[in-house]
């Protein structure tokens, strides 16, 4: 074969390869998942870990850089840039949610920063978006809970990978812009300072930083202390004795007693109960059940902040804590509290102060937050292989329908002393 013919032959092969590539580069393989990318409709948070390390731990932070691009959202200030990113750390978070393909994350910024209109803080969470979160945290604000976390929708790029739509959320911690109470020191031994400045959670997982006491003769009560984290012997004794006394007061055989109100703020626990019922959230009294206590002579345990709210979206036939869920966790305290006339009176008074007036505002709030996420949620579904039928409008209507049904049921079944 002559050199001229050989060159012509090689040229034809190259042209054929180029033509084949041009015809197929934008086509998906049969059965493959379409490539997802940012929707360009909401702000984008870019995170790059040191050395592009994957985030695999829920306990160990790894160093990273970040920047926030508000895109065309003029009311949101940019943070850093691709050329000048800002320092942060990132780790995983959650229990069952950490086992899902789409992971939640904990963020620790290099310094206190106001993010997307939320007050400055170092500590934030990236949570999987849900209309339940929109409704639950919205209700917490409408019901004037002591403090309810705020959030902003963002799309996230992690090490160059589009990981979808998230809610960048304020985490629960003692801070002037969050749970605004006295913050007790780790290892405190002064008796006058030990009795306040606590942030705890009634929990259903075995973990560090917990005390366990008998709630009754059938099950135990687990209390996780978030702040302070490292307890002196004196702090540990005080916390154990405090919850034993509170628990005994709640389980008093005399349901006319008001002893439980010497420990637990009645109005806050009444509002907490209402919110769980309106959401039909079976998690309400057994996990993510936070309580906090300030320092002061008349300080009592305040129920909340609310967190990790779900909606079972079913016809209510009873109070949520009595209805079956797909797991066997036990609701704490509420079965006893609802037997007190004083508790029921506080529930009725709180309900009449928010229904229908304040609570009716939740429907517009859901639409205002969820509906603009249509494109971002669609891309998120593509990224994680979820049903494309779960559009933003479907999600909004579903939760609004459930809330309306639950409110109407609760209004007709306000608790009375049993």
URKAUR-V385690 format. One record per pair of residues at least 12 apart in sequence whose C-alpha atoms are under 10 Angstrom apart, sorted by the first residue. I is the first residue (numbers start at 1). J is the second residue. Records with the same first field share a line. If there is no record, write none. Layout:
I=J, J
This chain:
33=382, 383, 384, 385
34=379, 382, 383, 385
35=162, 379, 382, 383
36=161, 162, 163, 164, 376, 378, 379, 380, 381, 382, 383, 384
37=155, 156, 157, 161, 162, 163, 164, 376, 379, 380, 382, 383
38=154, 155, 156, 157, 162, 163, 164, 165, 375, 376, 379, 380
39=155, 164, 165, 373, 374, 375, 376, 377, 378, 379, 380
40=70, 71, 72, 155, 375, 376
41=70, 71, 72, 73, 154, 155, 372, 373, 374, 375, 376
42=69, 70, 71, 72, 73, 152, 153, 154, 155, 165, 372, 373, 375, 376
43=68, 69, 70, 71, 72, 73, 76, 77, 78, 116, 152, 153, 154, 155, 156
44=67, 68, 69, 70, 71, 78, 153, 154, 155, 156, 157, 162, 164, 165, 166
45=66, 67, 68, 69, 70, 78, 79, 153, 154, 155, 156, 157, 158, 166, 168
46=65, 66, 67, 68, 69, 80, 81, 82, 85, 154, 155, 156, 157, 158, 159, 160, 161, 162
47=64, 65, 66, 67, 68, 85, 86, 87, 88, 89, 90, 156, 157, 158, 159, 160, 161
48=63, 64, 65, 66, 67, 85, 87, 88, 89, 90, 157, 158, 159, 160, 161
49=62, 63, 64, 65, 66, 87, 88, 89, 90, 158, 159
50=62, 63, 64, 65, 89, 159
51=63, 64, 159
52=64, 158, 159, 160
53=159
54=91, 158, 159
55=90, 91, 92, 103, 105, 158
56=91, 92, 93, 98, 103
57=90, 91, 92, 93, 98, 105
58=90, 91, 92, 93, 94, 95, 98, 104, 105, 106
59=90, 91, 92, 93, 106
60=89, 90, 91, 92
61=88, 89, 90, 91, 92, 106, 107, 108
62=88, 89, 90, 91, 107, 108
63=87, 88, 89, 90, 91, 108, 109, 110
64=85, 86, 87, 88, 89, 90, 107, 108, 109, 110, 159
65=80, 82, 84, 85, 86, 87, 88, 89, 90, 109, 110, 159
66=79, 80, 81, 82, 84, 85, 86, 87, 88, 89, 109, 157, 158
67=79, 80, 81, 82, 83, 84, 85, 86, 87, 88
68=80, 81, 82, 85, 86, 115, 116, 154, 155, 156
69=81, 82, 154, 155
70=116, 154
75=116, 117
76=115, 116, 117
77=114, 115, 116, 117
78=115, 116
79=113, 114, 115, 116
86=109, 110, 111
87=108, 109, 110, 111
88=107, 108, 109, 110, 111, 122, 123
89=106, 107, 108, 109, 110, 122, 123
90=105, 106, 107, 108, 109, 124, 125, 126
91=104, 105, 106, 107, 108, 125
92=104, 105, 106, 107, 125, 126
93=105, 106, 107, 125, 126, 127
94=106, 127
95=205
97=127, 128
101=384
102=127, 128, 163, 164, 166, 380, 383, 384
103=126, 127, 128, 163
104=125, 126, 127, 128, 129, 166, 167
105=124, 125, 126, 127, 128, 166, 168
106=123, 124, 125, 126, 127, 168, 169, 171
107=122, 123, 124, 125, 126, 168, 169, 171
108=121, 122, 123, 124, 125
109=121, 122, 123, 124
110=122, 123
111=123
115=151, 152, 168, 169, 170
116=151, 152, 153, 154, 168
117=150, 151, 152
118=149, 150, 151, 152, 169, 170, 177
119=150, 170, 176, 177, 178
120=170, 176, 177
121=170, 171, 175, 176, 177, 178
122=170, 171
123=169, 170, 171, 172, 173
124=151, 168, 169, 170, 171, 172
125=151, 166, 167, 168, 169, 170, 171, 172
126=151, 152, 153, 154, 156, 165, 166, 167, 168, 169, 170, 171
127=151, 153, 165, 166, 167, 168, 169, 308
128=153, 164, 165, 166, 167, 168
129=152, 153, 154, 164, 165, 166, 167, 168, 370, 377, 380
130=165, 166, 167, 309, 310, 370, 392, 395, 396, 399
131=309, 310, 311, 366, 367, 369, 370, 392, 394, 395, 396, 397, 398, 399, 400
132=279, 281, 308, 309, 310, 311, 312, 366, 395, 396, 398, 399, 400
133=151, 167, 307, 308, 309, 310, 311, 366
134=150, 151, 167, 309, 362, 365, 366, 367, 369, 370, 396, 399
135=278, 279, 309, 310, 311, 362, 363, 365, 366, 369, 370, 396, 399, 400, 403
136=148, 275, 276, 278, 279, 281, 306, 307, 308, 309, 310, 311, 362
137=149, 150, 151, 275, 305, 306, 307, 308, 309
138=150, 359, 361, 362, 363, 365, 366
139=274, 275, 276, 278, 279, 306, 358, 359, 360, 361, 362, 365
140=271, 272, 275, 304, 305, 306, 307, 359
141=306, 358, 359, 362
142=354, 357, 358, 359, 360, 361, 362
143=268, 271, 272, 274, 275, 350, 351, 353, 354, 355, 358, 359
144=268, 271, 354, 358
145=267, 268, 269, 271, 272, 275, 302, 303, 304, 305, 306
146=178, 179, 180, 268, 292, 302, 303, 304, 305, 306
147=172, 177, 178, 179, 180, 304, 305, 306
148=170, 171, 172, 178, 179, 304, 305, 306, 307
149=169, 170, 171, 172, 173, 177, 178, 179, 305, 306, 307
150=167, 168, 169, 170, 171, 178
151=166, 167, 168, 169, 170, 171
152=166, 167, 168, 169, 170, 369
153=165, 166, 167, 168, 169, 369, 370, 372, 373, 376
154=166, 167, 168, 373, 376
155=167, 168, 376, 377, 379, 380
156=168
162=379, 380, 383
163=379, 380, 383, 384
164=376, 377, 378, 379, 380, 381, 382, 383, 384
165=373, 375, 376, 377, 378, 379, 380, 381, 383
166=376, 377, 380
171=307
172=199, 226, 290, 304, 305, 306, 307
173=199, 200, 226, 227, 292, 305
174=197, 198, 199, 226, 227, 228, 292
178=305
179=199, 292, 293, 294, 304, 305
180=197, 292, 294
181=196, 197, 198, 199, 292, 293, 294, 295
182=196, 197, 198, 293, 294, 295, 296
183=196, 197, 198, 199, 227, 228, 293, 294, 295
184=196, 197, 198, 199, 227, 228, 229, 294, 295
185=197, 198, 227, 228, 229, 230, 231, 232
186=227, 228, 229, 230, 231, 232, 235
187=228, 229, 230, 231, 232, 233, 234, 235, 236
188=228, 230, 231, 232, 233, 234, 235
189=231, 232, 233, 234, 235
190=234, 235
191=234, 235, 238
192=295, 296, 297
193=235, 295, 296
194=228, 232, 234, 235, 236, 238, 239, 295
195=235, 238, 239, 242, 293, 294, 295, 296, 297, 299
196=292, 293, 294, 295, 296, 297, 299, 300, 301
197=227, 228, 292, 293, 294, 295, 296, 299
198=225, 226, 227, 228, 229, 239, 291, 292, 293, 294, 295, 301
199=224, 225, 226, 227, 228, 229, 290, 291, 292, 293, 294, 301, 302, 304, 305
200=223, 224, 225, 226, 227, 228, 229, 239, 288, 289, 290, 291, 292, 293, 301, 304
201=222, 223, 224, 225, 226, 286, 287, 288, 289, 290, 291, 292, 303, 304, 305
202=221, 222, 223, 224, 225, 284, 285, 286, 287, 288, 289, 290, 291, 331, 332
203=221, 222, 223, 224, 225, 285, 286, 287, 288, 289, 290, 332
204=221, 222, 223, 224, 283, 285, 286, 287, 288, 289, 329, 330, 331
205=222, 224, 286, 287
206=222, 224
207=222, 224
208=224, 225, 226, 229
209=223, 224, 225, 226, 227, 228, 229, 230, 231
210=222, 223, 224, 225, 226, 229, 236, 240
211=223, 224, 225, 236, 237, 239, 240, 243
212=224, 240, 243, 244
213=240, 241, 243, 244, 247
214=244, 247, 248
215=243, 244, 247, 248, 250, 251, 332, 333
216=247, 248, 251, 333
219=330, 332
220=330, 332
221=243, 244, 247, 286, 330, 331, 332, 333
222=286, 287, 332
223=239, 240, 243, 287, 289, 290, 291
224=290
225=239, 290, 291, 292
226=290, 292
227=292
242=263
243=263
245=259, 260, 263
246=259, 260, 261, 262, 263, 264, 301
247=260, 263, 332, 333
248=260
249=261, 262, 263, 264
250=263, 264, 333, 334, 335, 336, 337, 339, 340
251=333, 335, 336, 337
252=336
253=336
254=339, 340
255=336, 337, 338, 339, 340, 341, 342, 417, 418
256=339, 340, 341, 342, 417
257=340, 341, 342
258=340, 341, 342, 343
260=337
261=300, 301, 342, 343
262=298, 299, 300, 301
263=293, 298, 299, 300, 301, 302
264=291, 292, 293, 299, 300, 301, 302, 303
265=293, 299, 300, 301, 302, 303
266=300, 301, 302, 303, 337, 342, 343, 344, 345, 346, 347
267=302, 303, 343, 345, 346, 347, 349, 350
268=291, 301, 302, 303, 304, 305, 346, 347, 350
269=291, 301, 302, 303, 304, 334, 337, 343, 346, 347
270=303, 334, 337, 338, 343, 344, 345, 346, 347, 348, 349, 350, 351
271=303, 304, 346, 347, 348, 349, 350, 351, 354
272=284, 285, 289, 302, 303, 304, 305, 306, 347
273=285, 303, 319, 320, 321, 334, 338, 347
274=347, 348, 350, 351, 407, 410, 414
275=306, 309, 351, 407
276=306, 309, 310, 311, 319, 320, 321
277=311, 316, 318, 319, 320, 321, 403, 406, 407, 409, 410
278=311, 319, 320, 359, 402, 403, 404, 405, 406, 407, 408, 409, 410, 411
279=309, 310, 311, 312, 313, 320, 399, 402, 403, 404, 406, 407
280=309, 310, 311, 312, 313, 314, 315, 316, 319, 320, 321, 323, 402, 403, 406, 407
281=308, 309, 310, 311, 312, 313, 320, 321, 325
282=309, 310, 311, 312, 319, 320, 321, 322, 323, 324, 325, 326, 327, 329, 330, 331
283=307, 308, 309, 310, 311, 320, 321, 325, 327, 329, 330, 331
284=306, 307, 308, 309, 310, 320, 321, 331, 332, 334
285=320, 321, 329, 330, 331, 332, 333, 334, 335
286=321, 329, 330, 331, 332, 333, 334
287=307, 308, 329, 330, 331, 332
288=304, 305, 306, 307, 308, 309
289=303, 304, 305, 306, 307, 308, 332
290=302, 303, 304, 305, 306, 307
291=303, 304, 305, 306
292=304, 305
311=399, 402, 403
312=325, 399, 402
313=398, 399, 401, 402, 403, 405, 406
314=402, 405, 406
315=402, 405, 406, 409
316=402, 405, 406, 407, 408, 409, 410
317=406, 409, 410, 413
318=409, 410, 413
319=335, 406, 409, 410, 413, 414, 415
321=334, 335
322=334, 335
337=417
338=415, 416, 417, 418
339=415, 416, 417, 418
340=415, 416, 417, 418
341=415, 416, 417, 418
342=416, 417
343=415, 416, 417
344=414, 415, 416, 417, 418
345=414, 415, 416, 417
347=414, 415, 416
348=411, 414, 415, 416
351=410, 411, 414
352=411
355=407, 408, 411
356=407, 408, 411
359=403, 404, 407
360=403, 404, 407
362=400, 403, 404
363=396, 397, 399, 400, 401, 403, 404
364=396, 400
366=395, 396, 397, 399, 400
367=392, 393, 395, 396, 397, 400
368=396
369=392, 396
370=391, 392, 393, 394, 395, 396, 397
371=391, 392, 393, 394, 395, 396
372=392, 393
373=391, 392, 393
374=390, 391, 392, 393, 394
375=391, 392
376=391, 392
377=390, 391, 392
378=390, 391, 392
